[in-house]
Amino acid sequence: MSQAQPSPLGRVSAVLNSPALSAVVTVVGFAAPVVGWAMDRVNLKVLLVVQAVLILILAVGHYWTQKTYIQLRRVTNLKAMDNAEYYNQVRTGLEAELISNYNEIADGHLRVFSSDVPRFSALLVNTVTASQAQPQRILAADLTTDPTLLTGRREYISANRRFTEAGGTINRVFIVFATDLAKADFARSLLDLVGQHRDLGVTCGLAVRDRLRAEQAIDAAIFADAAALVEEEQGDVDYQRGRSSVHFKGIGRWTSRFESVWGHGADSAPRTLQAYEAVARPQLDAGTWEQSRIDSAVAGL
Protein backbone atom coordinates (compact mmCIF):
# COMPACT_ATOMS: atom_id res chain seq x y z
CA MET A 1 0.00 0.00 0.00
CA SER A 2 1.44 3.37 -0.99
CA GLN A 3 1.93 5.92 1.74
CA ALA A 4 -0.09 9.15 1.69
CA GLN A 5 1.84 12.12 0.36
CA PRO A 6 2.32 14.98 2.85
CA SER A 7 0.42 18.19 2.15
CA PRO A 8 2.28 21.36 1.04
CA LEU A 9 1.68 22.78 4.52
CA GLY A 10 3.13 19.65 6.08
CA ARG A 11 6.22 19.85 3.85
CA VAL A 12 6.78 23.51 4.80
CA SER A 13 6.41 22.60 8.48
CA ALA A 14 8.89 19.74 8.11
CA VAL A 15 11.45 22.01 6.43
CA LEU A 16 11.14 24.81 8.99
CA ASN A 17 11.53 22.34 11.85
CA SER A 18 14.23 20.28 10.19
CA PRO A 19 17.44 19.76 12.22
CA ALA A 20 19.30 19.93 8.90
CA LEU A 21 18.00 23.46 8.25
CA SER A 22 19.02 24.56 11.73
CA ALA A 23 22.49 23.10 11.17
CA VAL A 24 22.84 24.86 7.79
CA VAL A 25 21.73 28.20 9.24
CA THR A 26 24.20 27.85 12.12
CA VAL A 27 27.11 26.92 9.83
CA VAL A 28 26.38 29.73 7.38
CA GLY A 29 25.98 32.21 10.23
CA PHE A 30 29.46 31.42 11.49
CA ALA A 31 31.09 30.79 8.12
CA ALA A 32 29.96 33.95 6.29
CA PRO A 33 31.97 36.49 8.34
CA VAL A 34 34.92 34.10 8.70
CA VAL A 35 35.17 33.49 4.96
CA GLY A 36 34.80 37.19 4.25
CA TRP A 37 37.54 38.05 6.72
CA ALA A 38 39.88 35.31 5.37
CA MET A 39 39.44 36.55 1.81
CA ASP A 40 39.86 40.16 2.97
CA ARG A 41 36.76 41.07 1.01
CA VAL A 42 34.23 41.80 3.70
CA ASN A 43 31.21 43.65 2.30
CA LEU A 44 29.43 44.98 5.35
CA LYS A 45 26.09 45.43 3.58
CA VAL A 46 26.09 41.91 2.17
CA LEU A 47 27.10 40.50 5.54
CA LEU A 48 24.26 42.35 7.27
CA VAL A 49 21.76 41.07 4.69
CA VAL A 50 22.96 37.50 5.15
CA GLN A 51 22.76 37.76 8.93
CA ALA A 52 19.28 39.33 8.73
CA VAL A 53 18.01 36.52 6.47
CA LEU A 54 19.42 33.89 8.82
CA ILE A 55 17.81 35.52 11.85
CA LEU A 56 14.49 35.74 9.96
CA ILE A 57 14.64 32.03 9.08
CA LEU A 58 15.29 31.12 12.72
CA ALA A 59 12.49 33.40 13.93
CA VAL A 60 9.96 31.99 11.45
CA GLY A 61 10.98 28.44 12.35
CA HIS A 62 10.58 29.17 16.07
CA TYR A 63 7.18 30.85 15.54
CA TRP A 64 5.98 27.97 13.36
CA THR A 65 7.07 25.45 15.97
CA GLN A 66 5.19 27.32 18.71
CA LYS A 67 2.01 27.45 16.61
CA THR A 68 2.20 23.89 15.32
CA TYR A 69 3.49 21.73 18.17
CA ILE A 70 2.84 21.33 21.88
CA GLN A 71 5.87 21.96 24.06
CA LEU A 72 6.41 19.52 26.93
CA ARG A 73 8.35 20.68 29.98
CA ARG A 74 11.54 18.62 30.28
CA VAL A 75 12.79 16.93 33.45
CA THR A 76 15.00 19.37 35.37
CA ASN A 77 16.37 17.05 38.06
CA LEU A 78 16.12 13.38 37.18
CA LYS A 79 18.54 12.40 39.97
CA ALA A 80 16.11 13.73 42.60
CA MET A 81 13.78 10.77 41.93
CA ASP A 82 14.18 7.80 44.27
CA ASN A 83 14.33 5.46 41.28
CA ALA A 84 15.33 7.55 38.29
CA GLU A 85 15.10 4.71 35.75
CA TYR A 86 11.61 3.66 36.88
CA TYR A 87 10.39 7.25 36.89
CA ASN A 88 11.88 7.91 33.46
CA GLN A 89 10.10 4.91 31.92
CA VAL A 90 6.74 5.96 33.40
CA ARG A 91 7.23 9.54 32.23
CA THR A 92 8.23 8.42 28.74
CA GLY A 93 5.16 6.19 28.47
CA LEU A 94 2.80 8.97 29.58
CA GLU A 95 4.36 11.46 27.20
CA ALA A 96 4.06 9.01 24.29
CA GLU A 97 0.36 8.46 25.10
CA LEU A 98 -0.26 12.21 25.30
CA ILE A 99 1.48 12.91 22.02
CA SER A 100 -0.38 10.05 20.29
CA ASN A 101 -3.78 11.38 21.42
CA TYR A 102 -2.82 14.95 20.55
CA ASN A 103 -1.74 13.97 17.04
CA GLU A 104 -5.14 12.34 16.51
CA ILE A 105 -7.18 15.31 17.65
CA ALA A 106 -4.91 17.69 15.72
CA ASP A 107 -6.02 15.78 12.60
CA GLY A 108 -9.70 16.20 13.53
CA HIS A 109 -10.33 12.71 14.89
CA LEU A 110 -10.18 11.10 18.31
CA ARG A 111 -10.80 7.60 19.70
CA VAL A 112 -12.44 7.29 23.11
CA PHE A 113 -12.59 4.10 25.18
CA SER A 114 -14.62 2.64 28.05
CA SER A 115 -15.47 4.99 30.91
CA ASP A 116 -14.08 7.99 29.02
CA VAL A 117 -16.98 7.79 26.52
CA PRO A 118 -19.81 9.19 28.71
CA ARG A 119 -17.46 11.84 30.15
CA PHE A 120 -16.41 12.95 26.69
CA SER A 121 -20.04 12.85 25.50
CA ALA A 122 -20.97 15.31 28.25
CA LEU A 123 -18.01 17.51 27.28
CA LEU A 124 -19.22 17.67 23.68
CA VAL A 125 -22.73 18.67 24.82
CA ASN A 126 -21.44 21.35 27.19
CA THR A 127 -19.11 22.77 24.53
CA VAL A 128 -22.01 23.37 22.13
CA THR A 129 -23.43 25.83 24.67
CA ALA A 130 -20.09 27.29 25.77
CA SER A 131 -18.90 27.94 22.21
CA GLN A 132 -22.33 29.10 20.98
CA ALA A 133 -21.80 26.91 17.92
CA GLN A 134 -24.65 27.10 15.45
CA PRO A 135 -27.13 25.59 15.20
CA GLN A 136 -27.70 25.01 18.93
CA ARG A 137 -28.88 21.51 18.14
CA ILE A 138 -27.98 17.90 18.83
CA LEU A 139 -29.08 15.02 16.61
CA ALA A 140 -28.78 11.55 18.13
CA ALA A 141 -29.44 8.06 16.80
CA ASP A 142 -29.32 5.15 19.26
CA LEU A 143 -29.10 1.49 18.27
CA THR A 144 -31.28 0.43 21.19
CA THR A 145 -30.93 -3.22 22.17
CA ASP A 146 -31.20 -2.63 25.93
CA PRO A 147 -33.01 0.58 26.92
CA THR A 148 -31.86 0.30 30.55
CA LEU A 149 -28.26 0.92 29.46
CA LEU A 150 -29.13 4.42 28.31
CA THR A 151 -30.96 5.40 31.51
CA GLY A 152 -27.76 5.12 33.57
CA ARG A 153 -25.70 7.73 31.67
CA ARG A 154 -26.23 10.29 34.45
CA GLU A 155 -23.50 12.75 33.49
CA TYR A 156 -24.61 12.76 29.85
CA ILE A 157 -28.30 13.04 30.79
CA SER A 158 -27.55 15.99 33.09
CA ALA A 159 -25.64 17.71 30.28
CA ASN A 160 -28.64 17.17 27.97
CA ARG A 161 -30.96 18.76 30.53
CA ARG A 162 -28.73 21.83 30.90
CA PHE A 163 -28.52 22.12 27.13
CA THR A 164 -32.28 22.15 26.56
CA GLU A 165 -32.85 24.48 29.52
CA ALA A 166 -30.42 26.90 27.87
CA GLY A 167 -32.57 26.89 24.72
CA GLY A 168 -30.93 24.11 22.70
CA THR A 169 -32.90 21.45 20.83
CA ILE A 170 -32.29 17.70 20.78
CA ASN A 171 -33.79 15.20 18.34
CA ARG A 172 -33.23 11.57 19.32
CA VAL A 173 -34.31 8.51 17.37
CA PHE A 174 -34.28 5.06 18.93
CA ILE A 175 -33.48 2.38 16.34
CA VAL A 176 -34.99 -0.94 17.45
CA PHE A 177 -35.43 -4.42 16.00
CA ALA A 178 -39.04 -5.38 15.25
CA THR A 179 -38.80 -8.51 17.40
CA ASP A 180 -37.81 -6.40 20.41
CA LEU A 181 -40.69 -3.98 19.88
CA ALA A 182 -43.09 -6.94 20.13
CA LYS A 183 -41.87 -7.90 23.63
CA ALA A 184 -43.75 -6.50 26.64
CA ASP A 185 -40.70 -6.12 28.91
CA PHE A 186 -38.71 -4.38 26.20
CA ALA A 187 -41.62 -2.10 25.34
CA ARG A 188 -41.99 -1.05 28.97
CA SER A 189 -38.28 -0.23 29.28
CA LEU A 190 -38.26 1.61 25.96
CA LEU A 191 -41.26 3.78 26.77
CA ASP A 192 -39.82 4.56 30.21
CA LEU A 193 -36.66 5.70 28.43
CA VAL A 194 -38.69 7.81 26.00
CA GLY A 195 -40.51 9.42 28.93
CA GLN A 196 -37.21 10.21 30.64
CA HIS A 197 -35.86 11.97 27.55
CA ARG A 198 -39.09 13.87 26.96
CA ASP A 199 -38.79 15.18 30.51
CA LEU A 200 -35.40 16.56 29.45
CA GLY A 201 -37.04 18.44 26.58
CA VAL A 202 -35.90 15.97 23.90
CA THR A 203 -37.99 15.31 20.78
CA CYS A 204 -38.05 11.52 20.42
CA GLY A 205 -38.62 9.26 17.44
CA LEU A 206 -38.60 5.56 16.60
CA ALA A 207 -37.19 3.65 13.63
CA VAL A 208 -37.47 -0.08 12.98
CA ARG A 209 -33.98 -1.36 12.38
CA ASP A 210 -35.17 -4.12 10.06
CA ARG A 211 -36.51 -1.47 7.66
CA LEU A 212 -33.28 0.52 7.41
CA ARG A 213 -30.36 0.23 5.05
CA ALA A 214 -27.04 -0.78 6.57
CA GLU A 215 -25.61 2.76 6.40
CA GLN A 216 -28.67 4.14 8.22
CA ALA A 217 -28.29 1.87 11.26
CA ILE A 218 -25.90 4.17 13.06
CA ASP A 219 -25.24 4.89 16.71
CA ALA A 220 -24.12 8.49 16.59
CA ALA A 221 -24.67 11.97 18.00
CA ILE A 222 -24.06 15.12 15.96
CA PHE A 223 -23.28 18.27 17.94
CA ALA A 224 -24.15 21.55 16.21
CA ASP A 225 -22.81 20.30 12.87
CA ALA A 226 -19.37 20.64 14.49
CA ALA A 227 -18.62 17.16 15.84
CA ALA A 228 -19.95 13.62 15.55
CA LEU A 229 -19.56 11.00 18.26
CA VAL A 230 -19.92 7.57 16.66
CA GLU A 231 -20.27 4.57 18.95
CA GLU A 232 -18.45 1.59 17.46
CA GLU A 233 -18.84 -0.81 20.37
CA GLN A 234 -21.71 -0.25 22.78
CA GLY A 235 -20.71 -0.01 26.42
CA ASP A 236 -22.20 -2.03 29.25
CA VAL A 237 -23.99 -0.64 32.33
CA ASP A 238 -20.82 0.63 34.04
CA TYR A 239 -19.07 1.39 30.75
CA GLN A 240 -16.19 -0.93 31.53
CA ARG A 241 -16.13 -1.67 27.83
CA GLY A 242 -17.08 0.32 24.78
CA ARG A 243 -15.35 2.27 22.04
CA SER A 244 -16.32 5.43 20.18
CA SER A 245 -14.79 7.79 17.65
CA VAL A 246 -15.16 11.55 17.56
CA HIS A 247 -14.98 13.30 14.19
CA PHE A 248 -14.53 17.03 13.70
CA LYS A 249 -14.43 16.91 9.89
CA GLY A 250 -16.94 15.62 7.34
CA ILE A 251 -19.87 16.00 9.76
CA GLY A 252 -22.33 16.43 6.88
CA ARG A 253 -22.30 12.72 6.04
CA TRP A 254 -23.41 11.82 9.57
CA THR A 255 -26.10 14.52 9.53
CA SER A 256 -27.41 13.17 6.21
CA ARG A 257 -27.63 9.64 7.61
CA PHE A 258 -29.52 10.87 10.65
CA GLU A 259 -31.95 12.91 8.56
CA SER A 260 -32.64 9.93 6.30
CA VAL A 261 -33.70 7.96 9.40
CA TRP A 262 -35.61 10.84 11.02
CA GLY A 263 -37.68 11.42 7.88
CA HIS A 264 -40.55 13.84 7.32
CA GLY A 265 -44.31 13.94 7.54
CA ALA A 266 -46.40 10.84 8.21
CA ASP A 267 -43.40 8.53 7.86
CA SER A 268 -41.16 10.48 10.24
CA ALA A 269 -39.58 8.89 13.31
CA PRO A 270 -41.75 10.91 15.77
CA ARG A 271 -44.93 9.75 13.97
CA THR A 272 -43.69 6.15 14.04
CA LEU A 273 -43.14 6.41 17.79
CA GLN A 274 -46.62 7.88 18.26
CA ALA A 275 -48.16 4.99 16.32
CA TYR A 276 -46.29 2.43 18.42
CA GLU A 277 -47.15 4.17 21.69
CA ALA A 278 -50.83 4.34 20.76
CA VAL A 279 -50.96 0.54 20.81
CA ALA A 280 -48.31 -0.47 23.34
CA ARG A 281 -48.77 2.06 26.14
CA PRO A 282 -52.48 1.42 26.86
CA GLN A 283 -51.83 -2.30 27.08
CA LEU A 284 -48.88 -1.83 29.41
CA ASP A 285 -50.89 0.53 31.59
CA ALA A 286 -53.75 -1.98 31.74
CA GLY A 287 -51.45 -4.89 32.50
CA THR A 288 -52.45 -6.72 29.32
CA TRP A 289 -50.42 -7.64 26.26
CA GLU A 290 -52.30 -8.84 23.20
CA GLN A 291 -49.46 -10.32 21.18
CA SER A 292 -51.37 -10.55 17.89
CA ARG A 293 -52.39 -6.90 18.08
CA ILE A 294 -48.85 -5.82 18.94
CA ASP A 295 -47.38 -7.92 16.12
CA SER A 296 -49.81 -6.34 13.68
CA ALA A 297 -48.96 -2.84 14.90
CA VAL A 298 -45.20 -3.42 14.64
CA ALA A 299 -45.59 -4.85 11.14
CA GLY A 300 -47.36 -1.65 10.09
CA LEU A 301 -44.72 0.74 11.39
Salt bridges, closest charged atoms under 4 A:
GLU95 OE1 - ARG74 NH1 3.64
GLU95 OE2 - ARG91 NH1 3.07
GLU104 OE2 - ARG111 NH2 2.38
ASP116 OD1 - ARG119 NH2 3.08
ASP142 OD2 - ARG172 NH1 2.92
ASP180 OD1 - LYS183 NZ 3.40
ASP185 OD1 - ARG188 NH1 3.54
GLU215 OE2 - ARG213 NE 2.69
ASP225 OD1 - ARG137 NH2 3.09
GLU232 OE1 - ARG243 NE 3.01
GLU233 OE2 - ARG241 NH1 3.96
GLU233 OE1 - ARG243 NH1 3.26
GLU277 OE1 - ARG198 NH2 2.74
GLU277 OE2 - ARG281 NH2 2.76
